[in-house]
């Protein structure tokens, strides 16, 4: 899967230069000219890495980095014309993973991007099965507190409804059969005539979907089962 990189810099030439080099390496890029625009975009899209300039109008990169770190843990590489040690320390202390001084060699930046992405993806793979909060679009499932939010509003589920939703969310993109869902949640052998799972799925949709008849989260794969 292609890595998605967000480039945040008020200098259009630098944005375009970085984008060309990254896309030549097979990555997807999205370019914005200030930190406020970047924060708004992060509410809608997920990225694997952010390249963030420090000196920008409206909001500087230090403040933006701290705001991003409140909710997200993807790698952030800071760019700055400042080369003093204290500037680098401040950038890294705000939550950045790396710091590169302008003017920079694009090939060095690419090498650092690849290094950060390798670490990030390895970390995610190692911790994937131990996530406590699963986010899928506007749906959030917290395994520790057993809470669910949709579009920033908490939704109350019964214990079995939560177990089914968490199972589907943790296996995002994978079709799970009714039998597999039943045996995983109820810890009992499944009987073909049992419609318990179907009834619970209907109740879950009624609670989390805007239009339960046209679900965007819990989808039916006819003849096979359900998936998110």
trRosetta pair geometry for C-beta under 8 A, 3 or more apart (Angstrom, degrees):
i j d omega theta_ij theta_ji phi_ij phi_ji
2 26 6.1 -136 -120 152 94 81
2 27 6.0 146 -176 -133 93 37
2 28 5.0 89 130 -18 129 98
3 27 4.8 -35 71 -124 90 100
3 28 7.1 -165 92 30 41 76
3 48 4.5 -94 -159 59 86 153
3 49 6.7 20 168 9 119 109
3 117 5.3 -22 -119 -138 156 143
4 27 7.3 165 -93 -176 21 86
4 28 4.7 -23 -108 74 70 110
4 29 7.8 163 -160 -88 55 26
4 30 7.2 19 -177 -6 96 105
4 45 7.7 -120 150 159 148 113
4 46 7.1 95 68 105 142 66
4 47 4.8 -119 110 -131 100 63
4 48 5.2 121 50 3 66 92
4 49 7.9 166 90 30 48 68
5 22 5.6 -97 48 -168 148 155
5 27 5.4 29 -1 156 116 133
5 28 7.0 161 22 84 69 54
5 29 5.1 -25 71 -107 93 74
5 30 7.5 -179 90 25 47 68
5 47 6.4 90 -124 -169 18 112
5 48 6.6 -50 -72 61 60 87
5 49 4.9 -19 -114 72 85 95
5 50 7.3 161 -164 -93 65 27
5 51 6.5 32 174 -8 110 101
5 113 6.9 -3 -107 -154 145 130
6 29 7.7 144 -97 -160 21 62
6 30 5.3 -24 -111 67 68 98
6 32 7.1 -6 -173 13 97 106
6 38 6.3 113 159 -142 132 102
6 41 6.9 156 -131 103 133 134
6 42 7.5 -29 -67 -75 172 91
6 47 4.4 -53 -20 -108 105 169
6 49 7.5 -168 28 96 70 48
6 50 4.7 -18 66 -113 103 79
6 51 7.2 -169 92 29 53 66
7 15 5.2 135 126 -141 127 78
7 18 5.2 155 -125 93 140 133
7 19 6.0 -105 5 -66 158 87
7 22 7.8 -162 -57 7 123 151
7 29 5.8 14 -10 -169 115 111
7 30 7.1 178 23 82 75 44
7 31 4.8 -21 69 -107 108 72
7 32 7.4 160 84 27 58 59
7 51 4.9 -5 -116 61 66 111
8 32 5.5 -11 -109 70 74 93
8 33 7.8 123 -156 -149 58 3
8 34 7.3 3 -166 147 95 8
8 35 6.1 71 177 -91 138 57
8 37 7.9 169 -127 74 99 93
8 38 4.5 -9 -99 -71 132 144
8 50 6.6 8 2 -175 114 101
8 51 6.7 177 28 89 68 59
8 52 4.8 7 61 -116 118 64
8 53 6.1 -136 109 18 73 81
8 56 7.4 -50 150 -61 95 162
8 61 7.3 145 105 -107 120 98
8 64 7.3 -144 135 137 159 160
9 14 4.9 -84 132 92 154 118
9 15 5.0 -169 62 -66 107 85
9 18 7.6 113 9 10 143 141
9 31 7.9 -49 40 -155 85 92
9 33 7.2 -45 89 -133 40 48
9 51 7.4 -27 -36 118 108 98
9 52 8.0 172 -63 -155 72 25
9 53 4.1 101 -111 -27 75 131
9 56 7.3 -143 -142 -86 35 118
9 79 6.7 -11 -94 64 119 139
10 33 5.2 69 -119 -179 54 81
10 34 6.0 41 -85 -79 95 73
10 53 6.5 -118 8 78 75 152
10 55 7.9 -88 28 109 122 67
10 56 4.7 152 -27 -130 118 88
10 57 6.3 97 -102 13 154 87
11 14 4.1 55 93 14 114 112
11 15 6.7 171 90 -15 59 83
11 53 7.4 136 15 -91 95 161
12 15 5.5 -54 -148 35 35 114
12 16 6.2 30 158 -17 69 107
12 33 7.2 -20 -76 -103 76 112
13 16 6.0 -58 -148 39 28 108
13 17 6.2 30 154 -22 64 108
14 17 5.6 -52 -142 35 32 113
14 18 6.3 30 160 -16 66 106
14 53 7.6 88 103 -76 146 130
14 79 7.6 163 168 139 142 161
14 102 7.7 -36 -115 -116 143 132
15 18 6.2 -62 -152 38 25 106
15 19 6.2 25 154 -21 63 113
15 31 4.4 93 179 -151 122 127
15 33 7.2 -66 -50 -91 153 68
16 19 5.5 -57 -146 37 30 115
16 20 6.4 34 157 -24 65 103
16 31 7.4 15 -70 -104 51 164
17 20 6.0 -55 -153 30 28 110
17 21 6.8 20 155 -12 62 107
17 106 6.4 -120 155 -91 104 129
18 21 6.0 -62 -153 39 32 108
18 22 6.1 25 156 -15 69 112
18 29 7.5 159 116 -139 87 150
18 51 6.2 -146 179 93 155 163
18 106 7.1 -163 -100 -129 54 99
18 109 6.8 -79 -122 129 95 152
19 22 6.0 -60 -144 41 28 107
19 23 6.0 22 162 -15 66 112
19 29 4.4 -171 -131 99 84 159
19 31 5.8 -47 -67 -59 134 122
20 23 6.1 -60 -143 40 24 106
20 24 6.4 28 156 -22 61 108
21 24 5.8 -56 -151 32 29 113
21 25 6.9 21 151 -13 61 107
21 106 4.7 -162 -76 174 159 123
21 107 7.8 -137 -152 -76 136 46
21 109 7.2 81 100 80 152 113
21 110 5.5 -116 153 -68 119 118
22 25 5.7 -64 -158 38 36 108
22 27 4.4 -63 167 65 93 124
22 29 5.1 104 85 -63 134 123
22 110 7.0 -171 -85 -109 60 90
22 113 6.8 -77 -107 134 103 171
23 26 7.5 88 -171 -50 36 8
23 27 6.2 -100 -87 66 37 67
23 28 7.5 50 -104 -110 82 25
23 29 5.9 -85 -56 3 94 114
25 110 6.1 159 -48 -153 149 119
25 114 7.5 -114 180 -72 150 110
27 113 7.8 -60 -44 146 166 138
30 41 6.9 179 132 176 140 149
30 45 7.2 64 -4 103 170 159
30 47 7.3 -113 34 -94 119 123
32 37 4.2 -165 -174 107 128 119
32 38 5.0 178 73 -69 143 73
32 41 6.2 -150 -51 -12 148 146
33 37 6.5 48 49 32 63 149
33 56 8.0 163 154 -151 58 120
34 37 5.1 95 64 10 77 103
34 38 7.1 -137 105 -7 42 91
34 56 5.4 158 -130 163 70 126
34 57 6.2 -56 -114 71 125 77
34 58 5.0 51 -178 41 140 135
34 59 6.9 104 169 41 97 82
35 38 5.2 -53 -149 35 38 116
35 39 6.4 39 155 -22 70 101
35 52 7.5 55 -102 -152 96 106
35 56 5.8 138 -21 84 97 142
35 58 6.5 -166 46 92 88 104
35 59 4.1 -102 71 84 129 107
35 60 7.1 28 -16 98 150 8
35 61 6.5 -171 -79 -92 128 47
35 63 7.2 100 136 81 164 91
35 64 3.6 -118 -153 -80 130 139
36 39 5.8 -50 -149 32 32 110
36 40 6.6 32 153 -16 63 104
36 58 5.2 -77 -11 143 121 139
36 59 5.6 122 -49 12 82 123
37 40 5.8 -54 -151 36 33 111
37 41 6.3 33 151 -20 65 108
38 41 5.7 -58 -149 37 31 111
38 42 6.3 33 154 -23 66 106
38 50 7.4 87 -170 -146 132 127
38 52 7.5 100 -172 -111 174 98
38 64 6.5 49 72 -164 130 135
39 42 5.7 -52 -147 32 32 113
39 43 7.2 41 151 -26 59 97
39 59 8.0 4 -14 68 130 157
39 64 6.6 -132 -54 -141 106 91
39 67 6.2 -15 -109 116 128 137
39 68 7.3 -128 -103 -73 82 80
40 43 5.9 -50 -165 19 36 115
40 44 7.5 11 148 -2 63 107
41 44 6.1 -73 -161 44 40 101
41 45 5.7 -27 167 33 81 111
42 45 6.8 -76 -113 62 29 70
42 47 7.2 -70 -110 10 84 110
42 68 6.7 -117 -137 -119 175 93
42 72 6.9 -96 -175 -24 130 154
47 50 6.1 89 103 -66 140 80
47 74 6.0 163 95 112 77 173
48 74 5.9 180 -179 -145 24 126
48 75 7.7 8 145 33 63 93
48 117 6.0 43 143 -125 122 98
48 120 6.5 138 -178 105 85 145
48 121 7.5 3 -156 -65 122 94
49 74 5.8 -146 -86 162 34 110
49 75 4.7 -14 -121 69 90 97
49 76 7.5 171 -166 -84 64 33
49 77 7.0 21 176 -2 109 101
49 113 6.2 126 126 -151 163 86
49 116 5.9 105 -118 105 129 123
49 117 5.8 -70 -43 -77 134 89
49 120 7.0 -168 -74 4 92 162
50 68 6.9 -81 24 -157 164 165
50 74 6.4 101 -9 101 91 114
50 75 7.3 -172 31 98 65 54
50 76 4.8 -12 68 -113 102 78
50 77 7.3 -176 93 29 53 64
51 76 7.9 161 -90 -161 22 56
51 77 5.1 -20 -112 69 69 101
51 79 6.4 36 174 -22 91 115
51 109 7.6 43 -123 -171 136 119
51 113 7.4 -35 -69 -93 113 112
52 61 4.6 138 147 -146 102 114
52 64 6.3 -162 -159 94 133 126
52 65 6.1 151 104 -73 162 95
52 76 5.6 -6 7 -169 126 103
52 77 7.1 153 23 77 73 46
52 78 5.4 -37 77 -106 89 63
52 79 7.0 179 87 18 36 80
52 96 7.3 -133 56 -105 121 111
53 56 5.4 107 95 -51 108 109
53 61 5.5 -153 101 -60 39 133
53 78 7.5 105 -124 -163 15 65
53 79 4.8 -39 -101 71 63 102
53 80 7.1 132 -161 -79 60 56
54 60 5.9 16 175 179 61 99
54 61 3.8 -97 -108 40 41 125
54 62 6.2 41 -144 -35 94 80
54 78 5.8 48 -56 -174 97 112
54 79 6.9 -150 -6 82 79 49
54 80 4.1 9 19 -92 128 108
54 82 7.0 -60 72 25 149 113
54 87 7.7 105 137 -178 176 107
54 91 6.4 -76 -86 -98 129 115
55 60 6.5 -18 -109 -132 31 101
55 61 7.3 -34 -12 0 28 107
55 80 6.5 106 -10 -135 93 80
55 81 6.4 -31 13 20 140 103
55 82 7.6 125 -39 -16 117 103
56 59 6.9 -1 90 78 106 50
56 60 5.9 150 45 -119 75 45
56 61 6.2 96 8 -43 111 81
56 64 8.0 10 51 -15 133 140
59 63 5.3 -109 -173 81 96 125
59 64 5.5 113 127 -59 115 95
60 63 5.5 92 61 14 74 99
60 64 7.0 -140 102 -4 37 95
61 64 5.3 -57 -140 42 36 114
61 65 5.9 43 158 -28 69 103
61 78 5.8 128 142 -135 141 102
61 79 7.9 -175 -87 51 169 63
61 80 7.4 -136 47 -74 145 100
61 91 7.5 8 108 -125 115 98
62 65 5.9 -53 -150 30 25 112
62 66 6.8 22 153 -15 60 104
62 90 6.3 -27 -115 146 132 104
62 91 6.6 -104 -95 -103 87 58
62 94 4.7 -150 -156 -82 73 163
63 66 5.9 -56 -153 35 33 110
63 67 6.5 31 152 -17 66 106
63 94 7.9 -76 -57 -153 20 137
64 67 5.7 -58 -151 37 33 111
64 68 6.3 33 153 -20 67 106
65 68 5.7 -54 -148 35 31 112
65 69 6.3 30 154 -20 65 108
65 76 5.7 145 -129 139 101 162
65 78 7.0 -29 -72 -79 143 115
65 91 7.5 97 4 -159 168 65
65 94 4.4 81 88 127 126 115
65 95 4.9 176 153 61 100 103
65 96 5.5 -44 -145 -56 150 83
66 69 5.7 -55 -147 36 31 112
66 70 7.2 49 150 -37 59 92
66 94 5.1 -83 -57 -167 88 91
66 95 6.0 148 -92 2 47 127
67 70 5.8 -37 -163 5 37 117
68 71 7.2 -91 -174 50 37 81
68 72 5.4 -54 174 53 78 111
68 76 6.7 118 92 -74 147 142
68 95 7.1 -177 75 104 92 144
69 72 7.0 -88 -103 63 25 64
69 73 7.5 64 -136 -94 65 54
69 76 7.9 -82 -64 -3 93 144
69 94 7.5 179 -4 151 142 63
69 95 3.7 -104 -63 -139 148 162
74 120 6.3 42 -144 -147 61 146
75 97 4.5 -63 -148 29 83 154
75 98 7.3 20 -178 6 110 102
75 116 3.8 137 -178 170 168 123
75 117 6.9 -111 26 -67 141 47
75 119 7.3 95 -69 70 131 107
75 120 5.1 -106 -23 -58 106 131
76 95 6.5 47 41 117 139 86
76 96 4.8 -100 99 -123 103 65
76 97 5.7 130 51 8 57 88
76 98 7.9 -173 98 36 48 69
77 96 6.9 90 -124 -168 18 104
77 97 6.6 -51 -73 66 59 89
77 98 4.5 -16 -118 70 83 104
77 99 7.4 -173 -164 -75 62 24
77 100 6.3 19 171 0 106 110
77 109 7.4 129 140 -152 152 85
77 112 6.0 113 -120 125 143 122
77 113 6.7 -81 -13 -85 154 71
77 116 6.5 -137 -55 -21 108 162
78 91 4.5 -136 65 -171 165 130
78 92 8.0 -126 19 -62 133 54
78 96 4.4 -34 -22 -128 113 157
78 98 7.1 -173 25 93 69 52
78 99 4.9 -11 64 -113 103 71
78 100 7.1 172 87 27 53 65
79 100 5.5 -23 -105 73 68 92
79 101 7.9 135 -157 -116 57 13
79 102 5.9 62 176 -47 96 102
79 104 7.1 -104 -132 -5 102 139
80 83 7.8 179 102 -63 95 47
80 87 6.2 -151 119 154 153 126
80 91 6.7 -135 -15 -72 141 145
80 99 7.1 -21 20 -166 111 95
80 100 7.9 144 25 81 65 47
80 101 6.3 -42 76 -117 72 58
80 102 6.5 -140 104 7 21 95
81 101 7.3 73 -143 -166 19 75
81 102 4.7 -45 -87 63 62 111
82 87 3.9 -141 127 -154 126 170
82 101 7.3 -112 83 -125 36 96
83 87 7.1 54 43 55 6 134
83 88 7.8 14 -164 -43 36 106
83 101 4.5 47 -99 -134 90 148
84 87 4.7 95 63 1 84 104
84 88 7.3 -155 96 -4 47 84
85 88 5.7 -58 -154 37 37 111
85 89 6.2 37 151 -21 70 106
86 89 5.5 -50 -144 37 35 113
86 90 6.3 39 154 -22 65 103
87 90 5.8 -52 -149 35 30 112
87 91 6.5 31 152 -19 63 106
88 91 5.7 -55 -150 36 32 112
88 92 6.3 24 156 -12 67 108
88 99 4.8 149 -140 106 86 160
89 92 6.0 -59 -145 42 29 105
89 93 5.9 30 156 -22 66 112
90 93 5.7 -56 -141 38 27 112
90 94 6.5 31 157 -26 62 105
91 94 6.0 -56 -155 26 28 111
91 96 4.9 -20 155 27 84 145
91 99 4.8 110 94 -103 140 125
92 96 5.3 -87 -101 67 41 93
92 97 7.9 77 -130 -113 79 7
92 99 6.0 -79 -55 -32 91 125
96 99 6.0 84 117 -68 141 85
97 116 5.7 111 109 -127 141 122
98 112 5.4 170 154 -179 163 125
98 116 6.3 -107 -8 -69 130 128
100 104 4.9 33 158 -102 116 151
100 108 7.1 154 -135 115 129 110
100 109 6.0 78 -164 -97 176 86
100 112 6.6 -168 -62 32 127 166
101 104 6.5 144 80 -73 45 96
104 108 6.1 -118 175 69 97 117
104 109 5.6 89 126 -51 132 108
105 108 4.2 80 73 2 100 108
105 109 7.1 -173 90 -9 53 81
106 109 5.4 -53 -151 35 39 114
106 110 6.3 41 152 -22 69 102
107 110 5.6 -48 -148 34 35 114
107 111 6.5 38 151 -21 64 103
108 111 5.6 -52 -150 34 34 113
108 112 6.5 31 152 -17 65 105
109 112 5.8 -58 -150 38 32 109
109 113 6.3 36 152 -22 67 105
110 113 5.6 -51 -147 34 32 114
110 114 6.4 31 155 -18 65 105
111 114 5.9 -55 -150 36 29 110
111 115 6.4 31 152 -21 63 108
112 115 5.6 -53 -146 36 33 114
112 116 6.3 31 156 -17 66 106
113 116 6.0 -59 -149 38 28 107
113 117 6.2 26 155 -18 65 110
114 117 5.8 -57 -145 38 30 111
114 118 6.4 35 155 -24 64 104
115 118 5.9 -52 -151 30 29 113
115 119 6.8 24 154 -14 62 105
116 119 5.9 -57 -152 38 33 109
116 120 6.1 32 153 -20 68 111
117 120 5.6 -55 -141 39 31 112
117 121 6.0 25 163 -15 67 109
118 121 6.3 -60 -144 40 23 103
118 122 6.2 22 158 -17 62 111
119 122 5.9 -60 -148 38 27 109
119 123 6.2 27 155 -20 65 108
120 123 5.8 -57 -150 36 27 111
120 124 6.3 26 153 -18 64 108
121 124 5.6 -51 -144 38 33 112
121 125 6.2 35 155 -21 65 104
122 125 5.8 -54 -147 36 30 111
122 126 6.3 28 154 -19 64 108
123 126 5.8 -59 -149 37 29 110
123 127 6.2 -1 162 4 66 114
124 127 6.3 -72 -139 51 26 92
124 128 5.9 55 158 -66 66 90
125 128 5.7 -21 -141 -17 27 119
127 130 5.1 -80 -162 55 65 102
127 131 6.6 95 141 -64 88 70
128 131 6.5 -23 -164 -26 32 108
129 170 7.6 67 -133 -173 59 114
131 134 5.6 98 115 -74 131 77
131 143 7.2 113 106 5 64 130
131 170 7.5 178 56 -118 109 89
132 142 6.3 16 150 -157 81 70
132 143 5.1 -124 -149 49 52 96
132 144 4.6 6 -160 -22 119 108
133 140 6.2 -11 -170 -168 99 98
133 141 7.1 156 -154 79 49 46
133 142 5.0 -14 -100 -102 80 73
133 143 7.4 -137 -67 9 33 78
134 140 7.2 156 79 -155 50 47
134 141 4.5 -10 55 58 100 100
134 143 7.3 67 -11 -34 100 100
134 166 7.4 136 23 -140 139 68
134 169 4.6 123 114 145 148 122
134 170 6.3 -112 -81 -78 155 62
134 172 7.8 179 -176 -40 124 120
135 139 7.2 152 -156 86 46 57
135 140 5.2 -10 -103 -103 75 78
136 139 4.7 -15 67 65 86 108
136 141 7.9 13 11 0 101 104
136 169 6.0 -140 -11 -138 133 96
136 172 6.1 -179 -97 -109 131 133
136 217 6.9 110 106 -130 126 96
136 228 6.1 25 161 154 172 125
137 216 7.4 -55 64 130 173 118
137 217 7.5 -131 47 -89 131 92
138 150 5.9 65 123 -165 98 59
138 151 4.6 20 168 -71 137 59
138 152 7.5 -65 -164 -18 99 65
139 148 7.4 -20 -165 -167 83 95
139 149 7.4 159 -154 86 38 57
139 150 5.5 -5 -102 -104 69 79
139 169 7.3 -139 125 -108 124 125
139 208 6.6 44 -112 -172 115 127
139 217 5.6 90 -47 -111 154 136
140 148 6.9 159 85 -155 60 47
140 149 4.4 4 53 53 107 99
140 150 7.8 -162 24 -69 69 39
141 147 7.9 174 -152 90 40 47
141 148 5.5 -5 -106 -107 68 83
141 162 7.9 149 -150 -158 105 81
141 165 6.2 -169 -108 128 136 106
141 166 5.5 173 167 -100 139 73
141 169 4.9 133 21 62 151 171
142 145 4.6 6 116 45 128 95
142 146 6.9 -74 91 -14 80 11
142 147 4.7 10 46 53 117 84
142 148 7.5 -152 21 -71 75 39
143 146 7.1 18 -163 -76 28 55
143 166 6.0 105 -100 -143 88 133
146 159 7.7 -12 -173 -118 143 67
146 162 5.4 42 -166 175 95 159
147 154 6.2 -47 -172 -139 109 109
148 154 7.0 113 80 -158 52 62
148 155 4.7 -47 97 61 105 97
148 157 5.7 48 15 -7 137 122
148 162 6.8 -154 -32 -116 119 89
148 165 6.6 9 -97 112 144 155
148 208 7.0 -64 150 -92 134 119
149 152 6.3 1 172 -133 121 15
149 153 6.4 153 -156 72 79 28
149 154 5.3 -46 -96 -92 78 51
149 155 6.7 154 -112 5 23 83
150 153 6.1 -31 69 62 65 82
150 155 5.4 32 8 -29 106 129
150 208 4.9 165 -64 -147 151 77
155 207 5.1 118 -174 158 123 107
155 208 5.7 57 -166 -85 178 78
156 207 7.4 -116 64 -151 54 137
157 161 3.9 -135 -173 97 103 117
157 162 4.4 139 99 -60 127 79
157 165 6.5 -85 -129 8 169 140
157 204 6.9 26 -124 -112 120 80
157 207 6.5 156 -86 101 82 164
158 161 4.5 92 50 7 78 106
158 162 7.0 -144 88 -7 38 86
158 203 7.7 4 15 127 115 145
159 162 5.8 -57 -150 35 28 110
159 163 6.4 29 154 -21 65 105
160 163 5.5 -49 -146 33 36 114
160 164 6.5 35 155 -18 66 102
160 185 6.1 85 -151 167 81 127
160 186 7.6 22 -129 -75 116 81
160 200 5.9 -92 124 -124 110 142
161 164 6.0 -56 -152 35 31 109
161 165 6.3 25 154 -15 65 109
161 200 5.6 -161 -93 -168 70 98
161 203 5.9 -92 -101 100 127 114
161 204 5.2 170 -159 -79 101 91
161 207 7.5 56 171 28 148 148
162 165 5.8 -60 -146 41 31 108
162 166 6.0 29 159 -19 68 109
163 166 5.9 -55 -143 38 26 110
163 167 6.3 31 156 -23 62 108
163 184 7.9 -179 158 118 107 88
163 185 4.5 125 122 -132 127 101
164 167 5.8 -56 -151 34 28 113
164 168 6.5 23 155 -14 64 107
164 181 6.1 42 -131 -171 92 116
164 185 5.7 -9 -71 -83 73 152
164 197 7.2 151 -117 -144 136 81
164 200 5.6 135 -13 129 160 129
164 201 6.9 -123 153 -78 149 68
164 204 6.4 -115 88 -55 123 149
165 168 5.9 -58 -149 39 31 107
165 169 6.0 28 155 -18 67 111
165 204 5.7 173 -68 -143 107 135
165 208 7.5 122 -121 -26 138 156
165 218 7.4 -79 -112 -71 79 123
166 169 5.7 -57 -141 40 30 110
166 170 6.0 27 160 -19 66 109
167 170 6.1 -57 -143 37 23 107
167 171 6.5 -6 161 9 60 112
167 176 6.9 1 137 -27 109 178
167 181 6.4 141 103 -130 148 78
167 184 5.7 117 -127 114 146 139
167 185 6.6 -94 -26 -65 149 98
168 171 6.2 -77 -148 55 27 91
168 172 7.6 72 149 -83 60 51
168 176 6.5 -125 -100 22 74 132
168 181 7.8 8 -61 -110 91 116
168 218 6.3 35 136 -111 168 89
168 226 6.3 -50 -108 119 130 106
168 227 6.5 164 -155 -150 100 31
168 228 4.5 109 146 -17 103 109
169 172 6.1 5 -166 -63 40 91
169 228 5.5 -3 -89 45 51 163
171 174 4.2 -72 163 52 100 122
171 176 6.1 85 90 -51 148 119
171 227 7.7 -98 110 -135 95 81
171 228 7.8 116 79 36 65 97
172 227 7.8 93 -157 179 35 89
172 228 5.3 -63 -117 89 70 99
173 227 6.6 14 -170 179 8 126
173 228 7.6 -45 -30 84 39 61
174 227 6.1 -171 84 -125 32 113
175 221 4.7 -42 -126 31 130 156
175 224 5.1 6 158 133 141 129
175 225 5.1 130 168 63 87 102
175 226 7.1 154 -152 76 68 19
175 227 4.5 -68 -94 -51 55 122
176 180 4.9 -121 -172 85 88 124
176 181 5.2 103 130 -58 120 91
176 184 7.9 -50 -170 11 137 144
176 225 5.1 -126 94 138 40 145
176 226 6.1 -27 61 65 84 71
176 227 6.6 136 9 -84 73 69
177 180 4.6 96 55 5 83 100
177 181 7.0 -147 93 -4 44 85
177 224 6.5 -98 -94 170 76 57
177 225 4.0 -128 -104 -68 31 134
178 181 5.8 -55 -148 38 31 111
178 182 6.1 32 155 -21 66 109
178 190 7.2 142 120 -162 81 146
178 197 4.7 170 -152 65 89 151
178 198 7.0 -11 -122 -48 129 83
178 225 5.6 -160 -30 -119 58 88
178 226 7.6 80 -76 -4 66 97
179 182 5.9 -57 -146 36 27 110
179 183 6.2 15 162 -10 65 111
179 190 4.3 -168 -135 61 74 162
180 183 6.2 -60 -143 42 27 104
180 184 6.0 25 159 -19 64 113
180 225 7.1 -4 37 -121 107 159
181 184 6.0 -63 -146 39 25 108
181 185 6.1 4 164 -4 65 116
181 197 5.1 99 94 -132 126 137
181 225 7.0 158 -18 -163 116 120
181 226 6.9 25 -53 42 149 113
182 185 6.4 -71 -143 45 22 97
182 186 5.5 -22 180 22 66 118
182 188 7.3 -63 151 68 93 81
182 190 4.4 103 83 -99 138 111
182 194 6.8 93 -125 99 155 134
182 196 6.6 97 -116 72 110 114
182 197 5.2 -92 -67 -53 91 120
183 186 6.9 -58 -108 57 20 83
183 187 7.1 63 -176 -109 51 19
183 188 6.8 -125 -118 69 60 39
183 189 6.9 13 -103 -116 104 27
183 190 5.5 -80 -50 -33 93 103
184 187 7.8 -3 175 -68 14 55
185 197 8.0 134 39 -102 138 94
186 196 7.5 41 -52 110 147 151
190 194 6.4 -131 -165 46 72 132
191 194 4.6 97 69 -22 85 109
194 197 7.5 75 120 1 96 86
195 198 4.6 -49 -173 43 81 121
195 199 5.9 89 127 -28 87 96
196 199 5.9 -59 -152 34 30 111
196 200 6.5 23 155 -14 66 108
197 200 5.8 -60 -150 40 32 108
197 201 6.2 35 153 -23 68 106
197 226 8.0 -155 156 0 117 132
198 201 5.6 -51 -146 33 30 114
198 202 6.6 35 153 -22 62 103
199 202 5.8 -53 -155 31 31 114
199 203 6.7 27 150 -16 63 105
200 203 5.6 -54 -150 37 36 111
200 204 6.3 40 151 -22 67 103
201 204 5.6 -52 -148 34 33 114
201 205 6.4 33 154 -19 65 104
201 218 6.0 -168 -158 153 93 142
201 226 6.1 -151 -118 -85 141 158
202 205 5.9 -56 -151 36 29 111
202 206 6.5 34 151 -23 63 105
202 212 7.5 64 -160 179 62 130
203 206 5.6 -51 -150 31 34 115
203 207 6.7 23 154 -13 64 109
204 207 6.0 -69 -157 40 31 106
204 208 6.1 -14 166 12 71 114
204 218 5.9 68 107 -14 123 162
205 208 6.6 -75 -128 51 26 83
205 209 4.6 -8 -167 7 72 129
205 212 4.1 105 138 -141 106 94
205 215 5.3 -78 -131 -87 115 126
205 217 7.9 -179 -111 64 71 99
205 218 5.7 -115 -77 60 90 122
206 209 7.3 -18 -67 42 11 94
206 212 5.2 3 -84 -85 50 149
208 217 5.9 -49 121 44 124 153
208 218 7.4 90 70 -5 126 109
209 212 4.6 128 75 -88 127 53
209 214 7.8 171 173 77 130 49
209 215 4.7 -78 -107 -116 147 78
209 216 6.7 148 -132 24 93 74
209 217 6.3 -142 -83 27 88 102
209 218 7.3 -96 -54 35 119 91
210 216 7.5 19 26 9 98 118
211 214 4.5 5 107 49 121 92
211 215 7.5 -145 88 -71 67 38
212 215 6.4 7 -152 -70 39 89
215 218 5.3 -56 169 65 153 65
215 219 5.8 -166 92 -83 110 57
215 220 7.9 100 42 -9 127 80
216 219 7.9 -14 -164 -64 14 99
217 228 5.5 -13 178 -133 70 96
218 226 5.9 -2 -173 -174 88 122
218 227 7.9 161 -150 83 49 26
218 228 6.1 -34 -90 -85 52 81
219 226 6.8 153 79 -156 44 68
219 227 5.7 -25 63 67 94 74
219 228 7.2 138 13 -104 86 30
220 226 6.0 -39 -103 -101 50 75
221 224 4.3 -33 109 60 108 118
221 225 5.9 8 56 59 102 52
221 226 6.8 178 15 -95 83 21
221 227 6.0 37 -22 4 119 108
